[in-house]
Amino acid sequence: MSEQFVLPSPIQELSHPLFQAKKVQVFVKRDDLIHPIISGNKWRKLKYNLEAAREQNFPTLLTFGGAFSNHIAATAVAGQVFGFQTIGIIRGEEYLPLNPTLKLAKEKQMRLIYVNRSDYRTKDRLALAESLVTEPFYFIPEGGTNALALKGCGEILEEESSQQFNYICVSCGTGGTISGIIQAAKRDQKVIGFSALKGDFLKKEIINLLGRKYDNWTLQTDYHFGGYAKFKGELIDFINQFRAEHFIQLDPIYTSKLFYGVLDLIKKNYFPENSKILVIHTGGLQGIRGFNERFGNLI
Ligand SMILES: *Cc1c(COP(=O)(O)O)cnc(C)c1O
């Protein structure tokens, strides 16, 4: 594996007067440090898919994503590092100049194909891809979530003696990452998902991904700050303050909402005394440049 990868990723304890007052311990699994671009859960989800693509002799990876997608960036860079051609089917029309995410993808030789929003919404993405591309490809769904992705995400817990943690907290988009963690968690561990999207549909998606009933998880749906990729000044202040206090950068789409939610639950005495809480930093920092370009260097 390329030297750029930091695996296993480190676990770091945070200190804060709040944690002392509430008698809890908070640790961060620094998956953001795995790789500058193929970071966090996007690496976890790609790992076994890259293996499968190689075993099945596919020269090309094809996947889907929005114009600022961490998964598109990760797939483009992974393609170059591991020797695959890549095709990204992008939601919406092309805007020039390209935003930093798509510019990077293109620099890494990803072929970008733009699809209008109504076509993009189709349930049968594979058929859509086959109508757009003639060569054979290894198909990876939007966000990278499939059965092999769940297997890779389970390894977040297996890397170290995770049994010492009572709670595992993680951000949710498609629900792939939390599903892999739920499957890998020990019986006495509780997994808490923090939805980055507005609405209740995610719970069903996670139940579908899991394939059978698990009792060790819950979903927090009150920390979306208005919905996917929406934010408020309070969230921006939180990101900047968190970096100043802990020297850890959070992203505006996922991990800031997660950490905000965890701290809020601690304040509200959600966690019993002596709890050990592991918060997964799923990465996503590549998106900050594009975010700052759009909204004016807030982070
Ligand atoms: C994609 C992403 C998520 C969401 O993961 P899912 O498996 O889709 O739930 C969370 N955090 C970051 C930083 C991401 O890039």
The ligand as an SDF file (V2000), in Angstrom:
LIG
                    3D

 15 15  0  0  0  0  0  0  0  0999 V2000
  -19.9500   10.2780    3.0470 C   0  0  0  0  0  0  0  0  0  0  0  0
  -19.6780   10.7500    4.4310 C   0  0  0  0  0  0  0  0  0  0  0  0
  -20.4740   10.3810    5.5240 C   0  0  0  0  0  0  0  0  0  0  0  0
  -21.7330    9.5720    5.3680 C   0  0  0  0  0  0  0  0  0  0  0  0
  -21.4730    8.1930    5.3260 O   0  0  0  0  0  0  0  0  0  0  0  0
  -22.6260    7.1600    4.9550 P   0  0  0  0  0  0  0  0  0  0  0  0
  -21.9330    5.8560    4.9290 O   0  0  0  0  0  0  0  0  0  0  0  0
  -23.1190    7.5560    3.5920 O   0  0  0  0  0  0  0  0  0  0  0  0
  -23.6810    7.2540    5.9690 O   0  0  0  0  0  0  0  0  0  0  0  0
  -20.1020   10.7950    6.7850 C   0  0  0  0  0  0  0  0  0  0  0  0
  -19.0170   11.5860    6.9640 N   0  0  0  0  0  0  0  0  0  0  0  0
  -18.2510   11.9860    5.9410 C   0  0  0  0  0  0  0  0  0  0  0  0
  -17.1070   12.8810    6.2100 C   0  0  0  0  0  0  0  0  0  0  0  0
  -18.5480   11.5840    4.6360 C   0  0  0  0  0  0  0  0  0  0  0  0
  -17.7770   12.0080    3.6220 O   0  0  0  0  0  0  0  0  0  0  0  0
  1  2  1  0
  2  3  1  0
  2 14  2  0
  3  4  1  0
  3 10  2  0
  4  5  1  0
  5  6  1  0
  6  7  2  0
  6  8  1  0
  6  9  1  0
 10 11  1  0
 11 12  2  0
 12 13  1  0
 12 14  1  0
 14 15  1  0
M  END
$$$$
